[in-house]
Amino acid sequence: MSLRFLVTGGAGFIGSAVVRKLIRETGHQVCVVDKLTYAGNLASLDPVAGSDRYRFERADIGDSERMKEIFADFAPDMVMHLAAESHVDRSIDGPAAFIETNVVGTFALLQVALRHYRALPDNRRGGFRFHHVSTDEVFGSLGAEGFFREDTAYRPNSPYSASKAASDHLVRAWHHTYGLPVVMTNCSNNYGPYHFPEKLIPLMIISALEGRPLPVYGNGLNVRDWLHVEDHADALLTVATAGKLGESYNIGGDSEKANIEVVKAVCAILDELRPDPAGPHERLIAYVTDRPGHDARYAIDAGKIGRELGWKPKQTFEIGLRRTVEWYLANPTWWGDIRSGIYRGERLGAA
Ligand code: NAD
């Protein structure tokens, strides 16, 4: 059956992976709604922009009148909500945009979605869903042991994670109070192609290629779980279509790595694929002052989505990382345009 997917934040890193997958691998109709902030990039949608099942609307999720028009015109069965301010370091320097989009914007979108849902004819109302995409960072920081589960208490530590936690609570409340049919997901760190170069892995790849220092925060021992963005997109479509209403699912890659391990792995792949006559890329590693309030460890128990929906990640970190480095080597135009314009790799969030 062909469904109508409205994807907010579809020009971002994860949203564009979802949209590419929807157009290439399903028969569904897709409407991307994106404000095109610094993080949004239509070039990430070029591979599918020619499809007659794809359309793009430049809009702010907080602009309720515009969103009402888009909902009325496109008449979605499924809303996948990925639009957000997403970078922790930026949230330290300027939290206001995070509250505006992640909290107030999500509230405005929920109101428009609820209005749309209530006005649907009986034969379409049963199929409508609102999928809220969130992060494992809402659970705070772990010590050396343990994993985040769906029932782990929320303890967000950064302005970013606090704003995402607030949005999760709003979505849950709109389900319990107003009966909006929702599903929710909380995911670990993503990596892969089309990742904005302010995030760790692309920043390291590009800086190493440019022979610049590779800034590693603190002692480099903070641990993250890494998930390839295409595995995440697969998990999101699984939950959107088959998840139980009102439930949340944790998504993880079963790949815990210390930041310094990730950086050294990038260096090793580059030494092989693009050797630098000046010496091994690891020579560029530079330890810098830690991020204020830097969470020590995130780790995900993704057992529920595996048991209940049969999803598990397909890519190992080693293969996924190599493919990611290869993509950045093959697509210098995509990141070069960003690098020469709005973002040049400067340190953010040192507070
Ligand atoms: P991103 O920053 O790459 O993309 C966000 C997109 O949202 C951009 O295209 C931007 O233009 C758009 N946007 C921002 N504000 C908007 C607004 N007010 N109205 C409409 N569009 C707006 O982010 P991402 O990494 O693709 O993350 C997508 C979602 O997944 C976010 O909700 C994020 O919290 C969540 N998430 C990300 C990760 C990760 O590792 N990147 C992990 C878990 C969860």
Boltz pocket constraint, residues with backbone or C-beta under 6 A from the ligand:
constraints:
  - pocket:
      binder: B
      contacts: [[A, 8], [A, 9], [A, 10], [A, 11], [A, 12], [A, 13], [A, 14], [A, 15], [A, 33], [A, 34], [A, 35], [A, 36], [A, 37], [A, 38], [A, 39], [A, 40], [A, 41], [A, 59], [A, 60], [A, 61], [A, 62], [A, 81], [A, 82], [A, 83], [A, 84], [A, 85], [A, 86], [A, 87], [A, 101], [A, 105], [A, 133], [A, 134], [A, 135], [A, 136], [A, 164], [A, 186], [A, 187], [A, 188], [A, 189], [A, 190], [A, 191], [A, 196]]
      max_distance: 6.0
